[in-house]
């Protein structure tokens, strides 16, 4: 058998495998799949993707995120002064002013742009993959 042609052996095995009957699905598979699909479609709106939320809730969530972002921006100087007060060593203040404060606005803007890019990419992917637009 050591001198047997590997290609003929692979062809013979492939031919035998193609002669085998296809496995049958259980009779309960389709009803279970249909029940799962209906349960998925009946989910509450807040458990679905954000793009399918009602427009009012989308606007409210955007407003909440803007308030949180503005609060973070407004609290940042307060945090800096709190760090300065708590630090017994001036090094913490110097490090904060040197490394964090100059970079913080750019990091926040970059994070916001990445969130926007992800949202746009998700919408485009949904349109390309599913061939539809999201409908509330």
C-alpha positions as CSV (number, residue, x, y, z in Angstrom):
1,X,0.0,0.0,0.0
2,X,3.0,2.3,0.4
3,X,3.3,2.6,-3.3
4,X,-0.4,3.6,-3.9
5,X,-1.1,6.8,-5.6
6,X,-2.4,9.4,-3.1
7,X,-4.6,11.2,-5.7
8,X,-6.4,8.0,-6.6
9,X,-6.8,7.2,-3.0
10,X,-8.3,10.7,-2.3
11,X,-10.6,10.3,-5.4
12,X,-11.8,6.9,-4.2
13,X,-12.5,8.2,-0.7
14,X,-14.3,11.2,-2.1
15,X,-16.5,9.1,-4.3
16,X,-17.4,6.8,-1.4
17,X,-18.2,9.8,0.8
18,X,-20.5,11.3,-1.9
19,X,-22.4,8.0,-2.0
20,X,-23.4,8.3,1.6
21,X,-26.9,9.6,2.3
22,X,-27.3,13.2,3.5
23,X,-28.1,13.5,7.2
24,X,-31.8,14.4,7.9
25,X,-32.8,17.2,10.2
26,X,-35.0,16.4,13.2
27,X,-38.7,17.0,12.6
28,X,-38.8,19.4,15.6
29,X,-36.1,21.7,14.1
30,X,-38.3,23.9,12.0
31,X,-40.9,24.6,14.7
32,X,-38.1,25.4,17.2
33,X,-36.4,27.8,14.8
34,X,-39.6,29.5,13.9
35,X,-40.5,29.9,17.6
36,X,-37.1,31.3,18.3
37,X,-37.4,33.8,15.4
38,X,-40.8,35.0,16.6
39,X,-39.5,35.4,20.2
40,X,-36.6,37.4,18.8
41,X,-38.9,39.6,16.8
42,X,-41.2,40.2,19.8
43,X,-38.4,41.5,22.0
44,X,-39.0,44.9,23.7
45,X,-37.6,47.9,21.8
46,X,-34.9,48.6,24.5
47,X,-33.3,45.2,24.0
48,X,-32.8,45.7,20.3
49,X,-30.1,47.6,18.4
50,X,-30.0,51.4,19.1
51,X,-30.8,52.2,15.4
52,X,-34.2,50.5,15.8
53,X,-35.2,52.4,18.9
54,X,-38.1,54.9,18.6
55,X,-36.8,58.3,17.5
56,X,-37.8,59.9,20.8
57,X,-35.7,57.5,22.8
58,X,-32.8,57.9,20.4
59,X,-32.9,61.6,20.8
60,X,-33.2,61.3,24.6
61,X,-30.2,58.9,24.7
62,X,-28.1,61.3,22.5
63,X,-29.1,64.2,24.8
64,X,-28.1,62.2,27.9
65,X,-24.7,61.3,26.4
66,X,-24.2,65.0,25.5
67,X,-25.0,66.0,29.1
68,X,-22.7,63.4,30.4
69,X,-19.9,64.5,28.1
70,X,-20.4,68.2,28.9
71,X,-20.4,67.3,32.6
72,X,-17.2,65.4,32.2
73,X,-15.7,68.4,30.4
74,X,-16.9,70.8,33.1
75,X,-15.7,68.6,35.9
76,X,-12.3,68.1,34.4
77,X,-10.9,71.4,35.7
78,X,-12.4,70.6,39.1
79,X,-10.7,67.3,39.1
80,X,-7.5,68.9,38.3
81,X,-7.8,71.3,41.2
82,X,-8.8,68.5,43.5
83,X,-5.7,66.6,42.5
84,X,-3.6,69.6,43.1
85,X,-5.1,70.1,46.6
86,X,-4.8,66.4,47.5
87,X,-1.3,66.1,46.2
88,X,1.3,66.9,48.8
89,X,3.9,66.8,46.1
90,X,3.9,69.3,43.2
91,X,4.9,66.5,40.8
92,X,1.3,65.3,40.4
93,X,0.2,68.7,39.3
94,X,3.1,69.0,36.9
95,X,2.4,65.6,35.4
96,X,-1.3,66.5,35.1
97,X,-0.6,69.8,33.4
98,X,2.1,68.3,31.1
99,X,0.5,65.1,29.9
100,X,-3.2,64.9,30.6
101,X,-4.6,68.4,30.2
102,X,-3.1,69.0,26.7
103,X,-4.3,65.6,25.4
104,X,-7.7,65.3,27.0
105,X,-9.7,67.4,24.5
106,X,-8.1,65.5,21.6
107,X,-8.7,62.2,23.2
108,X,-12.4,63.1,23.8
109,X,-12.8,64.3,20.2
110,X,-11.1,61.2,18.9
111,X,-13.4,59.0,21.0
112,X,-16.4,60.9,19.7
113,X,-15.3,60.5,16.1
114,X,-14.7,56.8,16.6
115,X,-18.2,56.4,18.0
116,X,-19.6,58.2,15.0
117,X,-17.5,56.1,12.6
118,X,-18.8,52.9,14.3
119,X,-22.4,54.1,14.0
120,X,-21.9,54.9,10.3
121,X,-20.1,51.7,9.6
122,X,-22.8,49.7,11.4
123,X,-25.5,51.4,9.4
124,X,-23.6,50.8,6.1
125,X,-22.9,47.1,7.0
126,X,-26.6,46.6,7.9
127,X,-27.6,48.1,4.5
128,X,-25.1,46.0,2.6
129,X,-25.5,42.7,4.4
130,X,-29.3,42.8,4.9
131,X,-30.1,44.9,1.8
132,X,-32.4,47.1,3.7
133,X,-32.5,50.2,5.8
134,X,-33.5,50.1,9.4
135,X,-37.2,50.8,10.0
136,X,-38.5,51.5,13.5
